[in-house]
Amino acid sequence: MNPKTFALILFIATYVLMIALPKRRPLVALISAVIFVATGVLPLGNVLGAIDFNVLLMLAGTMGTVFLFIDSRMPNRLAEVILRHTPNVMWVVVAMSLFAGIVSAFIDNVATVLMIAPVGLAIAKKLDISPVTMIICIAVSSNLQGAATLVGDTTSIMLGGYAGMDFLDFFFMEGKPSIFWAVELGALATIPVIMFLFRKQKEPVTIDDTTEVEDYFPTVLLVATVVLLICASFVPDKPSITNGVICVCVFLVGAVRSLIRTKSWNTVKRALADIDYQTLILLASLFVVIEGITEAGIITDISNLFVRLGGDNLFLLYTVIVWGSVAFSAFVDNIPYVATMLPVVTSIAATLGIDPTVLYFGLLTGATLGGNLTPIGASANIAGIGILRKGGYEVKTSDFMRIGVPFTLVAVTAGYLFCWLVWA
């Protein structure tokens, strides 16, 4: 069996098992990663380069800071504010989803989920309802709006660097509304989806008690994380690990401050124990798996397939890129895929003698939003499910897709039509 066929079979088996065995996803991914390396499909020397330590450090650091945030009881206070301004459960979910989307347009999607999910959990606890659907909505909304700005997602940063786009180009470029408006249109289109999914949950929301927050410093730390991540996005040629270092350093400041304030290691120990190491292992392993199929040439083959399917018909090619990217990114991380497709899209545009912008925006729309189709299609989804698992809630693939699929189809369709009508 040649290496490419073996890699493809192993990749498919990995994802089938992860979907079939949701409680064993980290173990399945880890074993698959080991097999990729042990069989030589991915050289041992490429393993460290395959793992995105920036994402892992962002996760670990933000998880620690979020623990301090939860421990301060601020999520409960924010939950009470939201509950006082929403008439029923359905509108609570709409408000939380939009809030998560707005935040994720400016900071990493995973960090957004880790920051917003505790508020969702607090709301669910106060209303005595399962938090599963609310956290899923927060995760998919976060992933949806990552493409809205230059700083919202790694794929946006990649496109900006490759196409020479700055922060403002994501809003208006060449006198036309840019990708930000396509994403926001998609976000607005998901509101009726949420209302339909939660149409039966019209229970009125009442709140009488008020939570006392004794320590506001963890909230300041979270805000500082957001501000520092935005500021870092404007630094040229910064190290790829910058955002991860920021998140870890902010947590260390909070840990040291807690140690000085309480003169005890107890809070720091609990914060370190609260970090979801299973999710970190799952993501690290998936990075290796994706690098394995990239090394085997599978991603390049899929990119070339798009070219053959689209031919020289621009609309057909645009359609194939958008919806092919949705299907592909539902199962693999979109970062290596976008990195592979950007030069392919440029080459296609040069061959046709056209401006590549509409194809760039189609690629970003499909690749970023497509991750919402499955629970393992985006890091934000994995993080949200990890939070629920730590809270004792197991998320079935069917539970996730009941929300993720309509979210994706509606949002991508809106963005797909907008980009074509404005930029074709």
N, C-alpha and C positions, 0 to 999 in steps of 0.2 A: 504494500500500500504506500503510495507516495505521500510525502509530508503534508501537502495541501489537503488531500482527501481526509487524511487522519485528523488534521486540525479542524476541518469543518465538522466531521462526525463528533469529535470531542466537544466542540463548541455547542453544537445542537443538543447533545446529551446533557451538558452542563446546565443549559437553560431549561430544558424539560424537567430535570430533577429539581432545580431551584423552584420552579413553579409548582411541581407536585409535592415537594417537601418544604413548605415555607419555614418550619422550625429548624431546618438543617441547612439553610442557605449558606451561612458562613462556612460550614464544613465542606459542603459540596464545592463551593468556589475555591476553597483552599486546596482541596484534593486535585481539582482540575488544574489549578495553577502549577502545582508540584509536577503533575504529569506532563504538562507542556514543557517544563524545564528538564525533567528527567529524560524525556524522549528526544531532547535536542531540537524540538520545533522552535523553541525560544532559547537562544544561548544564555548560559548562566550569567555572562557578563552584561547582558541587556536587562536583567531583572530590576536592578535599582533604577535604571533610567526609565523603565516602564511605569513604575509606581509614582503617582502624583503626590509627593509628600506635602505639597502646598495645601491640597484639599484635606489630607489627613490631619495636618497640623491645625488647619482652620476648624475642622470638626472637633478635635480634642480640646483645643483652647476655648472654643465657644461653648462646648458642653460644660466645661468647668465654670466659666463665667455665668452660664445660664443656671447652674446649680445654686450659685450664690444669689442670683436674681430670684429664683424660686424660694430660697431659704429666707429672703427678706420679706416675703409675702406680697411683693408688688404685683405679681400676676393676679392675685385675688382682687386687689384694688382695681386694676385695669378691667378685670372681668365685671366687676360691679358697675363701673362707668359705662361699659358697653351694654350691659343688661338694662341699665336705666334709660338708655336711648333707643332701645329696640322693642317693638310691640310683641313679638313672639319668636319662637325657636327658629323658624325659617329665616327671618330677617337677621337673627344673630349669626347664622352661618354665612349669609350673604355679606354681612359687615366684616366678619373675620376673614373671609376669602379676599375681599377687596383690600382690606388692610394689609394682608400678607403680600398681595400682588404689588401694592404701591411700594412697600419696603424693599421687595426683591428686585425692583427695577433699578435700585441703586447699590445694593450689596449682594453678595453671593447668595444663591438660592438656599443652599444648605444652612448657612448662618441664619437666614430668615426663618426657616422652619424651626430651628433650634430656639430662636428668640420668641416666636409667636405661639408655638405649640403649647408652652406652659399656660398661656392665657386661655387657650382653647380647652385644655384639661381642667382648669379651674372653673370655667363656665359650665362644662359638662357636669362637674361634680356638684355645683350649686343647683343645677337644674335636674340632677339625678337622672341623667341620660348617658348612653354610651358615647364616648368621645371619638369612636372610630371614624364615622363619616365626616365629622368636623375636621379632624386632623388630616384626613385624606384630601378634603377640599382645600385646606391650607397648603398642603404640599403641592398639589397640582396647580394651584393659583400662583405659588411661588415660582414653580418651574415655567409656567406660562409667560410671566412677565420678565424673565431673565434676559430676553432678547430686545427689550424696549430701549435700553441705553447702552452706551459703550462700557459701563462699569457693572452691568447687571449679571453677566455670565461670561465664562471663559470663552465661549464661542463668539460672543460679541467682541471681546477684546481681540481675538484672532482675526476676525473680519476687519475690524478697525485698522489693525496693523498692516494687514495684507493689502487692503484697498486704499490705505491712506486716509481713512475717515477719522475726524476728531469727535469730541463729545457732542458738539452742536449738530454735526452732520446726521446724527441719529434722529434729530427732530425735523430739521429742514435741510435739504441739499439741492443745489441747482434750482432754487425757487419752488421746489415741490415738497409736500409732506413726506417725511421719510419713514423708516421702519417702526419708529416709536408709535406712530398713529395706527399702523397695521396691527401691532400687538395690542394696543389699547382698545381698538375696535373688537378684536377677538375676546378681550377680557370682558367688555360690556356684553358681548353675545353670550357669554357663559352665565350671566345672571339669570335669564329665564331657565337655563338648565338646572341651576341650583334650586330655583323656586319650584320647578317641576319635581325634582327628586325629593324635596322636603315639603311638598304640598300638603301632606297630611299632618305635619307637625306645626299646627297653629296654636299650640298651647301658649296662653299669655305668660309673659315673663314678669315676675315681680321680685323685688329685692328690697329688703328692709335693713339688714345689718351692714355695717361699714368696717372693713378690715383696717386695722392700725398697722402702718408700716413704720418700723422703728429705725430702719437703716436704708437710706436712699443711695448709698455709695454703689452697690451693685447695679442699680439702674443707670447711674452715671457711667459706669464701666461699659454697659451695653451701648449706650449712646456714643461713647468714645470709640467703641469698636466700629460702629457705622461710619462715624466721621473720619476716622483714620483710614478705613478701607476706601472711602470715596477720595480722600486726599491722595492716597497711594496710587490711585488709578491715573493720576495726572503726571506721575513721575516717569520720565522717559528712561528706557533701558534698565528698569529696576530688576533685581534678581527674581526669578520665577517663584521663589519661596516666600516672597515679601508678605503677602496676605496671611499666610500661615504663621509666620513669625509674629505679626501684629496681634493675632488672636491669642497666641500662647502667651505673649508678653502682658497683654491686658489681664489675662487670667492670673498670671503670676503676681501682678500688682494687687489684685483682689485677694489672693491667697496670703501674701505677706501682710497686707493691711488687716486681714482677719486674724492672723496670728498675733499681731501687735495689739489689736483691740481686745481680743478675748484671752490672750496669754495661754492659749491652748491649741494643740494640733487637731482637735476633734473635727472642726469644720473643714479644714484642709483635707484630712483623711477621707471624710465623707464625700467631698467634691471629687477627689481622685477616684474613689470607688464608684461614683455615679457615672463616670465616663463610659459610654457604650463601646466597650472593646470589641464586641462581636460585630458591630457595624463597621468598625475600623478594619477588622480582618476581612470582612466581606468586600469592602471597597478595594483594599489593597490587592486582594486576590483577583478581583474582576479586572483591575488595571493590567495585571500580568496576563490574564486570559485574552483580553483584547489585543495586547501587544503581540501575543502568540499568533492570533489569526492575521494580524497586520503583517508580521514577519513572514507568514506563509503566503502572503499575496492575495488573501481573500478579499480584503477591503478594496484593493486596487481593481480586482476583477469585477466587483459589484459596481464600482464607479464607471468602469468601461462599459458595463451592461447598460447603464443609464444612457450613455452616449449612443449606443447602438439602437436602443428603443426610441430615442427622441429624433434621431436623424437630423435633417436640416429644417424641420418645422419648429419655429421658436415656441409657439404656444404648447405644442406637444412636449417639447423638450423641457420647458418650464414646469409643466404639469408632472412629468416624470420625476424631475428633480425634487419638487415639493413633496409629492405623495410617496415617492420612493424613499426620501429622507425620513418621512414619518414612520414608514414600516421598518426601516433599518434601525433608526435610533430608539425604537421601542424595545430593542433587545441588547443593544451595545451602547457603550458610552459615546456620546456624540463628538467628543473632542478629537480623537484620532480620525473619525470619519470626516469631520469638517476640514481638518488639516489636509486630508487626502483630496477632498473634493474641490477645495479652493483653486488650486492650479488647474484642475480638470475643467472647472467652469470657465476660467480665464481662457483656456485653450479653445473651448467650444465657441465662446464669444468672438475670439480672434478669427476663427475659421468662418463664422457667419458674418463677420464684419459689423458687429453690433456692440453697443455699450453693455458691459456685463452686469450692470447694477441690478436689473430685474432678476437675473439668475442668482446673484449674490443674496438678495433679499429672500428669494424663494428657498434657497438652501438654508439660510438661517431660520426662516419660519418653520420649515419642515423638520429640520434637525433638532431644534430647541423644543418645539411644542410636542413633537412625536414621542418624547420620553414619557409622556403622561399615559400612554396606552397600557403600559404594564407596570407592576410594582417595582420592577428592577430596571426600568428604562432610564431612570435619572437618579442622581445622588440624593436629591431632595426627597424623592419618594422613599428611598431606602432609609434616610434619616427619620422621616415621619413614622414609618413602620417600626423602626427601632425604638422610638419613643413609646409607641403604643405597646410594643412587646415588653418593655421594661415596666410598664404600668399593668401588665397582666392581660393585655388584649392581643389575641392573635388575629392577623388580617389575612383572610383567604384571597386568593387571586381574583375570584369572582366578585368579592366585596369591593376590591379596588377598581376593577374594570367597569363595574356598574357606574362609577363616577368618572373614572379616567377616560373611558372611550367617548362618551358624549361631549365631555369637556374638550377633548382633542379634536374631534370632528368639527365641532362648531367653531372653535377658535382658529384652527388651521384654515377652514373654509373662508372665514372672514378675512384673515390675513392674505390668503392666496388670491382672492378676488381684488382686494385693495391694491396689493403690489402690482398685479397685472394691469389694472385699469389706470394706475397712476404712472407706472414706470415702463410699460411694454413699449 
